[in-house]
């Protein structure tokens, strides 16, 4: 064992472990030291151990000469876990007892466990990988050579023995016999039965207990491939239609990370190969693919290249597809006019069907029919945004404006996101037409409807271009203080569906947008939160403090959510006020008596120290730190934080 490695572990302090794994994990790791088994040392100085937890986990820990710790573990956490902490503490016990663990064997099974734990999609830790020796691959070539040299009768006997102990092999051999006899109806019936069996139970995973169930589609996939191999493409497509419905439903009901969906997709790849070879006409193949995608809101088919992904069909093929989709849309149940629900599964399905129709019309060269479809569907799917964008593409700007205004009025109350995007399209039109005053007016309305720092900055950029920012800025700030909109002649008036006249001194033109009653979450003025953000942005520390004190008076939670950024913003100009804010936050965080609060208090303390040293008040800082130590003498976890700040280290051994 390299004495440098032993020395590196021996020099570890409790603060090193806590910085690496966190205080909570270290505390739990202490209670796991008795569960460490078969501790060994790898050839390059890493610790290798079994640790008993909810399961038995293989754990590998490394410590550099500089005291930097790293680990990997087969537990759900993967690294920096309580098992790794326990292994380190157990090793330190061995050092104290002067009984170093034995070296690990090159073929130790824990190396395999750890190698299998590595995610191939993630970048591998080179240091940890170095501790895992390379493993020899199974001798597949040697086995194949041995089988080729066997006499035919011995090979048959071997397969028959395997059939008796391996169910998958027995079924594979039976399928091949059925195929040779050409008994297709019997095979189709058997595959249909298997579809029902495989799709019966949803998948699930519990990563913390490393438990779960994923339906195994491999046999079904093989049987579909076998059926396709003898030229039964139509039968495979027919079975695939059933598989689509049942498999998609199973994947939707599964509680996993997509494992079930990937199984379904693997089987459907065979069905899509059969679709291309089937007797269905190209247009019918496209419709089959569209119906499949309508059953797939989760994107299981995204990686499969079907007829829709191939851009090689003529307009004459797509035109009948468009006619059939149009007929389906016509027959789709209409939304009730008085329905209180703004978004339902039926509306979602109708919108998807409409989008497929639009694609088919586009592919069929019937673009002139797209806008009328969208106009009819606005009352059913609220597709105002798609309609306005199509009208703009067609250079029908006046129609686009009219539909945008109609859409804003229809959606601002229940679907404000659509209304906001429609207003954005109107603003884009104004930008294209170089109507900069109107662009600024739209930006102003966005700010008044949704005040915040970002909308204020957008307004600033637009108003600066038309040289009215100084006036607009003052009015915008007064709005945040009073709630009175400066762009309205009657700021308190609310007339649904009507446009408001601009106030005489408002320097921007009217937008012509309807004023709609909305559920305004921001109805408390002055809006101190936004005023604070703007004052920070404009570097006005005195105003930051003024509005922050007012905000804390309005809502005590402001100290938690805005105190830190306020203190940082005023630290240079008003260091004593910044320190006072951080002290208030420390008192609040300490009062929570939980580790997260103590860690937050530690971050604030570090900032106080930095400011105090900068302004020459290091003595006051030390006195404050000592007072906190006395105040929290019965809170050992808070004392750990304070000890670390004081620069003290607590050796483990």
C-alpha positions in Angstrom: 0.0 0.0 0.0 1.3 3.4 -1.0 2.1 5.3 2.3 1.0 8.6 0.5 -2.5 7.2 0.1 -2.7 6.1 3.7 -1.5 9.5 4.8 -4.1 11.3 2.6 -6.9 9.3 4.2 -5.4 9.8 7.7 -5.3 13.6 7.3 -9.0 13.8 6.5 -11.1 16.0 8.8 -14.9 15.9 9.4 -15.1 19.1 7.4 -13.6 17.3 4.4 -16.3 14.6 4.5 -19.1 17.1 4.9 -17.9 19.3 2.1 -17.8 16.2 -0.1 -21.0 14.3 0.8 -23.0 16.8 2.9 -23.7 16.8 6.6 -26.7 14.6 6.5 -25.1 11.9 4.5 -22.0 11.9 6.8 -24.3 11.5 9.8 -26.0 8.5 8.2 -22.7 7.1 7.1 -21.4 7.0 10.7 -24.2 4.6 11.6 -23.2 2.3 8.7 -19.6 1.6 9.6 -20.6 -1.7 11.3 -22.2 -2.8 8.0 -19.0 -2.5 6.0 -17.8 -6.0 4.9 -14.7 -7.4 3.2 -12.9 -4.1 3.0 -9.9 -4.3 0.5 -7.4 -2.1 -1.2 -7.0 -2.0 -5.0 -3.6 -1.9 -6.6 -3.8 1.9 -7.1 -5.0 2.7 -3.6 -8.8 2.8 -3.8 -11.0 1.3 -1.1 -13.3 -1.5 -2.2 -16.0 -2.8 0.1 -19.4 -4.4 0.4 -21.8 -2.3 2.5 -25.1 -3.6 3.7 -28.1 -1.3 3.3 -31.5 -1.9 1.7 -29.4 -4.3 -0.4 -25.7 -5.3 -0.5 -23.8 -2.6 -2.4 -20.3 -2.6 -3.9 -18.5 0.6 -3.1 -15.3 2.1 -4.4 -13.7 5.2 -2.8 -10.6 7.1 -3.8 -8.7 9.9 -2.0 -6.0 11.9 -3.8 -2.8 13.1 -2.1 -4.5 16.6 -1.8 -7.4 15.0 0.1 -10.0 15.1 -2.7 -12.5 12.3 -2.3 -14.5 10.6 -5.1 -16.5 7.4 -5.2 -18.9 5.1 -7.0 -21.4 2.8 -5.6 -24.0 0.4 -6.9 -26.7 2.0 -4.7 -29.3 4.3 -6.3 -27.3 7.5 -5.3 -24.3 6.2 -7.2 -21.7 8.4 -5.5 -20.9 10.5 -2.5 -23.3 8.3 -0.5 -23.5 7.0 3.0 -22.0 3.7 2.0 -18.9 5.5 0.7 -18.7 7.5 3.9 -19.0 4.3 5.9 -16.1 2.7 3.9 -13.9 5.7 4.6 -14.6 5.7 8.3 -14.1 1.9 8.5 -10.7 2.3 6.8 -9.7 5.1 9.2 -10.5 2.7 12.1 -8.1 0.2 10.5 -5.4 2.8 10.3 -5.9 3.6 14.0 -5.6 -0.1 14.8 -2.6 -0.4 12.5 -4.4 -3.3 10.6 -4.5 -2.3 7.0 -7.1 -4.3 4.8 -5.8 -6.9 2.4 -5.3 -6.2 -1.3 -8.3 -6.9 -3.6 -8.1 -9.9 -5.9 -8.0 -9.0 -9.7 -11.2 -11.1 -10.3 -13.1 -9.6 -7.4 -16.8 -9.8 -8.3 -17.3 -6.2 -7.1 -15.4 -4.9 -10.0 -18.0 -6.4 -12.3 -20.8 -5.0 -10.2 -19.3 -1.5 -10.4 -18.6 -1.8 -14.1 -22.3 -2.7 -14.8 -23.3 0.3 -12.6 -21.7 2.8 -15.0 -24.1 4.4 -17.4 -22.7 4.2 -21.0 -24.4 7.5 -21.8 -22.5 9.4 -19.1 -18.8 10.4 -19.2 -16.9 7.9 -17.2 -14.6 8.9 -14.3 -11.2 8.0 -15.5 -9.8 7.7 -12.0 -12.5 5.3 -10.9 -12.4 3.3 -14.1 -8.7 2.8 -13.6 -9.4 0.9 -10.4 -11.6 -1.6 -12.3 -9.4 -4.1 -14.2 -10.4 -5.1 -17.7 -12.5 -8.3 -17.9 -12.1 -11.1 -20.5 -15.0 -11.4 -22.9 -16.8 -14.7 -23.2 -15.2 -17.0 -25.8 -18.1 -16.9 -28.3 -15.8 -17.8 -31.2 -14.5 -20.9 -29.4 -18.1 -22.0 -28.6 -19.2 -21.5 -32.2 -16.2 -23.5 -33.4 -17.1 -26.3 -31.0 -20.7 -26.4 -32.2 -19.7 -26.5 -35.9 -17.5 -29.5 -35.2 -20.3 -31.5 -33.5 -21.9 -34.3 -35.5 -25.5 -33.5 -36.6 -27.1 -36.0 -34.2 -25.2 -34.6 -31.2 -26.2 -31.1 -32.2 -29.9 -32.2 -32.4 -29.6 -33.9 -29.0 -28.1 -30.7 -27.5 -30.9 -28.6 -28.9 -33.6 -31.0 -27.6 -32.0 -30.8 -24.1 -31.9 -27.0 -24.3 -35.6 -27.0 -25.4 -36.5 -28.7 -22.1 -34.8 -26.1 -19.9 -35.1 -22.9 -21.9 -38.8 -21.9 -22.7 -37.7 -19.2 -25.2 -35.7 -21.8 -27.2 -38.7 -24.3 -27.1 -41.0 -21.6 -28.5 -38.5 -20.5 -31.1 -38.2 -24.1 -32.4 -42.0 -24.6 -32.4 -42.4 -21.4 -34.4 -39.9 -22.5 -37.0 -41.8 -25.9 -37.3 -45.1 -24.0 -37.8 -43.5 -21.8 -40.5 -42.1 -24.8 -42.3 -45.5 -26.4 -42.4 -47.0 -23.2 -43.6 -49.7 -23.1 -40.9 -50.2 -19.3 -41.0 -53.7 -19.0 -39.4 -52.5 -21.0 -36.4 -49.5 -18.7 -36.1 -51.6 -15.5 -36.4 -54.0 -16.8 -33.7 -51.0 -17.6 -31.4 -49.4 -14.2 -32.0 -52.7 -12.4 -31.3 -53.0 -14.3 -28.0 -49.4 -13.3 -27.1 -50.2 -9.6 -27.8 -53.0 -9.8 -25.3 -50.7 -11.5 -22.8 -47.7 -9.2 -23.1 -49.8 -6.0 -23.0 -51.9 -7.1 -20.1 -49.8 -5.6 -17.2 -48.2 -2.1 -17.2 -44.5 -1.7 -16.5 -43.2 -0.1 -13.3 -39.8 0.7 -11.7 -38.7 1.6 -8.2 -35.1 2.8 -8.6 -34.5 3.2 -4.9 -35.2 -0.5 -4.2 -33.8 -1.5 -7.6 -37.1 -3.3 -8.3 -39.4 -3.2 -11.2 -41.1 -5.0 -14.1 -40.8 -4.4 -17.8 -42.9 -6.4 -20.2 -40.7 -8.5 -22.4 -41.7 -8.0 -26.1 -38.6 -9.9 -27.5 -40.5 -13.1 -28.2 -43.5 -11.3 -29.8 -41.1 -9.3 -31.9 -39.3 -12.4 -33.1 -42.6 -14.1 -34.0 -43.8 -11.1 -36.0 -40.4 -11.1 -37.8 -40.9 -14.8 -38.5 -44.3 -14.2 -40.0 -43.0 -11.4 -42.1 -40.1 -13.6 -43.3 -42.6 -16.0 -45.1 -44.3 -13.1 -46.9 -47.3 -12.5 -44.6 -46.9 -8.7 -44.5 -50.7 -8.0 -44.5 -51.1 -10.4 -41.5 -48.4 -8.6 -39.6 -50.0 -5.2 -40.3 -53.4 -6.5 -39.1 -51.7 -7.7 -35.9 -49.8 -4.5 -35.6 -53.1 -2.5 -35.5 -54.1 -4.5 -32.4 -50.6 -4.1 -31.0 -50.7 -0.3 -31.5 -53.9 0.1 -29.4 -53.0 -2.2 -26.6 -49.3 -1.4 -26.5 -49.8 2.3 -26.5 -52.3 2.0 -23.7 -49.9 -0.2 -21.7 -47.1 2.3 -22.1 -49.3 5.2 -21.1 -50.3 3.3 -17.9 -46.7 2.3 -17.0 -44.9 4.0 -14.2 -41.3 3.7 -15.5 -38.6 5.7 -17.4 -39.8 4.7 -20.8 -38.7 1.1 -20.7 -42.1 -0.2 -21.7 -42.5 2.3 -24.5 -39.1 1.1 -25.9 -40.3 -2.5 -25.9 -43.5 -1.5 -27.8 -41.4 0.5 -30.3 -39.1 -2.5 -31.0 -42.1 -4.7 -31.9 -43.7 -1.9 -34.0 -40.5 -1.6 -36.1 -41.3 -5.0 -37.5 -44.9 -3.9 -38.2 -43.6 -0.8 -40.1 -41.4 -3.0 -42.2 -44.4 -5.1 -43.0 -46.5 -1.9 -43.8 -44.0 -1.0 -46.6 -44.4 -4.5 -48.1 -48.1 -4.8 -47.6 -50.9 -4.7 -50.2 -52.1 -1.4 -48.9 -52.0 1.5 -51.4 -49.5 4.3 -50.6 -52.3 6.6 -49.4 -53.7 3.9 -47.2 -50.2 3.4 -45.7 -50.0 7.1 -44.9 -53.4 7.0 -43.2 -52.4 3.9 -41.2 -49.3 5.8 -40.0 -51.4 8.9 -39.1 -53.8 6.8 -37.1 -50.8 5.2 -35.3 -49.4 8.6 -34.4 -52.8 9.8 -33.2 -52.6 6.9 -30.7 -49.1 8.0 -29.6 -49.1 11.2 -27.6 -45.9 10.1 -25.8 -43.7 10.0 -28.9 -43.0 6.2 -28.9 -43.0 6.3 -32.7 -40.5 9.2 -33.0 -37.6 6.9 -33.8 -39.4 4.8 -36.4 -39.3 5.9 -40.0 -42.7 5.3 -41.6 -44.6 6.6 -44.6 -45.0 10.0 -42.9 -41.2 10.4 -42.6 -40.7 9.7 -46.3 -41.0 12.7 -48.6 -41.3 10.8 -51.8 -45.1 10.6 -52.4 -46.8 12.6 -55.1 -49.5 15.2 -54.5 -52.0 12.7 -56.1 -51.3 10.2 -53.3 -51.8 12.8 -50.6 -55.0 14.3 -52.0 -57.3 11.4 -51.2 -55.7 11.3 -47.7 -56.7 14.9 -47.2 -60.2 14.1 -48.3 -60.6 11.3 -45.8 -59.1 13.4 -43.0 -61.4 16.3 -43.9 -64.4 13.9 -43.7 -63.2 12.6 -40.3 -62.9 16.2 -39.0 -66.4 17.0 -40.3 -67.8 14.0 -38.4 -65.8 14.8 -35.2 -68.2 15.8 -32.3 -68.4 19.6 -31.9 -67.5 21.3 -28.7 -70.5 22.6 -26.8 -70.7 26.4 -26.9 -71.4 26.7 -23.1 -68.8 24.2 -22.0 -66.8 25.6 -19.1 -63.8 23.4 -19.9 -61.2 25.2 -22.1 -59.0 22.2 -22.8 -60.2 18.6 -22.9 -58.9 15.4 -24.4 -61.5 15.7 -27.1 -60.3 19.1 -28.0 -56.7 17.8 -28.0 -57.7 14.9 -30.3 -59.5 17.2 -32.7 -56.6 19.6 -32.8 -54.2 16.8 -33.7 -56.6 15.5 -36.4 -56.8 19.1 -37.8 -53.0 19.4 -37.9 -52.8 16.1 -39.9 -55.3 17.5 -42.3 -53.3 20.7 -42.7 -50.2 18.6 -43.5 -52.1 16.5 -46.0 -53.4 19.6 -47.7 -49.9 21.0 -47.9 -48.5 17.8 -49.4 -51.4 17.6 -51.8 -50.7 21.1 -53.2 -54.0 22.4 -51.9 -52.7 25.2 -49.7 -55.6 27.5 -50.6 -57.9 25.2 -48.4 -55.8 25.6 -45.3 -56.9 29.0 -44.1 -60.6 28.2 -44.5 -60.1 25.1 -42.4 -58.4 27.1 -39.7 -61.1 29.8 -39.8 -63.8 27.1 -39.2 -61.8 25.5 -36.5 -61.2 28.5 -34.3 -64.4 28.0 -32.4 -63.5 24.3 -31.8 -59.7 24.3 -31.1 -58.9 28.0 -30.5 -56.4 27.8 -33.4 -56.2 31.6 -33.7 -52.4 31.6 -33.6 -51.9 29.1 -36.4 -54.5 31.1 -38.5 -52.8 34.4 -37.9 -49.4 33.0 -38.9 -50.9 31.5 -42.1 -52.5 34.8 -43.0 -49.2 36.6 -42.4 -47.5 34.1 -44.7 -50.1 34.8 -47.3 -49.5 38.5 -47.0 -53.0 39.1 -45.8 -52.0 41.5 -43.0 -55.3 43.2 -42.5 -57.0 39.8 -42.1 -54.3 38.7 -39.7 -54.8 41.8 -37.5 -58.6 41.3 -37.5 -58.3 37.6 -36.5 -55.6 38.4 -33.9 -57.9 40.9 -32.2 -60.8 38.5 -32.3 -58.5 35.8 -30.8 -57.3 38.0 -28.0 -60.8 38.8 -27.0 -61.8 35.1 -27.1 -58.8 33.8 -25.2 -57.5 36.4 -22.8 -59.7 35.3 -20.0 -59.2 31.5 -20.1 -56.2 31.0 -22.4 -54.0 34.0 -21.7 -51.0 32.3 -23.2 -52.6 32.3 -26.7 -53.6 35.9 -26.2 -50.1 36.9 -25.3 -48.7 35.1 -28.4 -51.3 36.8 -30.7 -50.2 40.2 -29.3 -46.7 39.2 -30.1 -47.7 38.5 -33.7 -49.2 42.0 -33.9 -46.0 43.5 -32.5 -44.0 41.6 -35.1 -46.2 43.0 -37.8 -45.6 46.5 -36.5 -41.8 45.8 -36.6 -42.0 44.6 -40.2 -43.8 47.8 -41.1 -41.2 49.9 -39.3 -44.0 51.3 -37.1 -41.7 51.8 -34.1 -44.1 53.9 -31.9 -46.7 51.1 -32.2 -44.1 48.5 -31.3 -43.3 50.5 -28.1 -47.0 50.8 -27.4 -47.3 47.0 -27.5 -44.3 46.6 -25.2 -45.9 49.1 -22.8 -49.1 47.1 -22.7 -47.2 43.9 -22.1 -45.5 45.6 -19.1 -48.7 46.9 -17.7 -50.4 43.5 -18.0 -47.4 41.5 -16.6 -45.0 43.9 -14.8 -41.6 42.6 -14.2 -37.9 43.4 -14.9 -37.8 41.6 -18.3 -40.9 43.4 -19.6 -39.5 46.7 -18.3 -36.2 46.1 -20.2 -38.1 45.3 -23.4 -40.2 48.5 -23.0 -37.0 50.4 -22.4 -35.4 49.1 -25.6 -38.5 49.9 -27.7 -39.2 53.4 -26.2 -35.6 54.4 -26.6 -35.8 53.8 -30.3 -38.6 56.4 -30.6 -36.9 58.8 -28.1 -39.6 58.8 -25.5 -38.0 56.6 -22.8 -37.5 59.3 -20.2 -41.2 60.1 -20.2 -42.3 56.5 -20.4 -39.9 55.4 -17.7 -41.3 57.9 -15.2 -44.9 56.8 -16.0 -44.0 53.1 -15.8 -42.5 53.6 -12.3 -45.5 55.6 -11.2 -47.7 52.8 -12.4 -45.8 50.3 -10.2 -46.3 52.7 -7.3 -50.0 53.5 -7.8 -51.4 50.8 -10.1 -52.8 53.6 -12.4 -52.2 52.9 -16.1 -50.8 55.9 -17.9 -51.9 54.7 -21.3 -55.6 54.9 -20.4 -57.8 58.0 -20.3 -59.8 56.3 -17.6 -57.2 54.2 -15.7 -59.8 52.5 -13.5 -62.3 51.8 -16.2 -62.8 48.2 -17.4 -64.9 47.8 -20.4 -64.9 44.2 -21.7 -64.5 44.0 -25.5 -63.9 47.8 -25.8 -60.8 49.7 -26.7 -59.5 52.4 -24.3 -58.7 55.9 -25.4 -55.1 57.0 -24.6 -54.4 59.5 -21.9 -53.6 63.0 -23.2 -50.0 63.0 -22.0 -49.2 59.4 -23.0 -46.5 59.6 -25.7 -47.3 56.4 -27.5 -50.2 55.6 -29.9 -53.2 53.4 -29.0 -52.8 49.7 -29.7 -56.4 49.1 -30.6 -56.4 46.0 -28.5 -59.6 45.1 -26.6 -59.5 45.4 -22.9 -60.6 42.1 -21.4 -61.3 41.2 -17.8 -58.5 38.8 -16.6 -57.6 37.1 -13.4 -54.9 39.5 -12.3 -52.6 38.0 -9.7 -50.7 41.2 -9.2 -53.3 43.5 -7.6 -51.2 44.9 -4.7 -49.6 48.3 -5.3 -47.0 49.6 -4.9 -45.4 46.6 -6.6 -42.4 46.7 -4.4 -40.9 43.4 -5.7 -40.7 44.7 -9.3 -39.5 48.1 -8.1 -36.7 46.4 -6.2 -35.6 44.4 -9.3 -35.6 47.6 -11.4 -33.7 49.6 -8.8 -31.1 46.8 -8.7 -30.9 46.8 -12.5 -30.5 50.6 -12.6 -27.9 50.5 -9.8 -29.9 52.7 -7.4 -29.0 51.1 -4.0 -30.8 53.7 -1.9 -34.1 53.0 -3.7 -33.4 49.3 -3.4 -33.3 49.6 0.4 -36.4 51.9 0.5 -38.5 49.5 -1.5 -37.1 46.4 0.3 -38.1 47.8 3.7 -41.6 48.5 2.3 -41.8 45.0 0.8 -40.8 43.3 4.1 -43.6 45.3 5.7 -46.0 44.0 3.1 -44.8 40.4 3.2 -42.4 39.0 5.7 -41.4 36.3 3.2 -39.7 39.0 1.1 -36.7 38.6 3.5 -36.4 35.0 2.5 -36.9 35.4 -1.3 -35.3 38.8 -2.0 -33.1 39.6 1.0 -29.9 38.0 -0.3 -29.9 39.7 -3.7 -30.8 43.0 -2.1 -27.9 42.7 0.4 -25.5 41.9 -2.5 -26.8 44.8 -4.5 -26.3 47.4 -1.7 -23.1 45.9 -0.1 -20.7 48.4 -1.8 -22.8 51.6 -1.1 -24.4 50.6 2.2 -22.3 47.8 3.7 -23.8 48.1 7.2 -27.3 47.7 5.8 -26.3 44.7 3.8 -24.8 43.1 6.9 -27.9 43.9 8.9 -30.1 42.1 6.2 -27.9 39.1 6.2 -28.0 38.9 10.0 -31.8 39.0 9.9 -31.7 36.1 7.4 -29.2 34.2 9.6 -31.5 34.5 12.6 -34.5 33.3 10.6 -32.6 30.4 9.0 -31.1 29.3 12.4 -34.6 29.3 13.9 -35.7 26.6 11.5 -33.4 24.2 13.4 -32.8 22.1 10.3 -29.6 21.3 8.3 -30.8 23.2 5.2 -31.3 26.3 7.3 -27.9 26.0 8.9 -26.2 25.6 5.5 -28.0 28.7 4.2 -26.9 30.6 7.3 -23.4 29.6 6.6 -23.5 31.1 3.1 -24.8 34.4 4.5 -22.1 34.3 7.1 -19.4 34.0 4.5 -20.8 37.1 2.7 -20.8 39.0 5.9 -17.2 38.1 6.5 -16.2 39.2 3.1 -17.9 42.6 3.5 -16.7 43.1 7.0 -13.1 42.5 6.1 -13.4 44.9 3.1 -14.6 47.7 5.3 -12.1 47.1 8.1 -14.6 45.6 10.6 -13.0 42.2 11.0 -13.0 42.5 14.8 -16.7 43.1 14.8 -17.1 40.0 12.5 -15.1 37.8 14.9 -17.2 39.1 17.9 -20.4 38.3 16.0 -19.2 34.8 15.1 -18.3 34.1 18.8 -21.8 35.3 19.8 -23.4 32.9 17.4 -21.3 30.1 18.8 -22.5 30.9 22.3 -26.1 31.3 21.1 -26.0 27.9 19.3 -23.9 25.9 21.7 -26.8 23.3 21.9 -27.1 23.0 18.2 -24.1 20.8 17.2 -24.9 20.9 13.4 -24.9 24.7 13.5 -21.7 24.7 15.5 -20.2 22.6 12.7 -21.0 25.4 10.2 -19.6 28.0 12.6 -16.4 26.0 13.2 -15.7 25.7 9.5 -16.2 29.4 9.1 -13.7 30.0 11.9 -11.2 28.0 9.9 -11.0 25.2 12.5 -10.6 21.6 11.4 -11.7 18.6 13.3 -9.5 15.6 12.6 -11.3 12.2 12.3 -8.4 10.3 13.8 
